[in-house]
Amino acid sequence: MPNLTFFVMFGKYNITITMLKILKPILLKFFSSSAIKQLIVDLLRTICKQTSNDVDDKAVDFLEKQLFPGKTFS
């Protein structure tokens, strides 16, 4: 992480804080969308297929049920 004193001296600290305030709601909305949640579940499921145990598969199933409570799973 860069030295914050450098940013404060040159006024870049205020720009960084302002940009974070602008980007935070956009990113939170993006990551809370259904498509992104499904992408994360699919990526985790693909990673879990590479292992030989069932614990991680059950963890992904649990996560999917928590992210999509009204959805029926096969």
Buried (B, 14 or more C-beta within 10 A) or exposed (E): EEEEEEBEEEEEBEEEEEEEEEEEEEEEEEEEEEEEBBEBBEEBBEEBEEEEEEEBBEEBBEBBEEBBEEEEEE
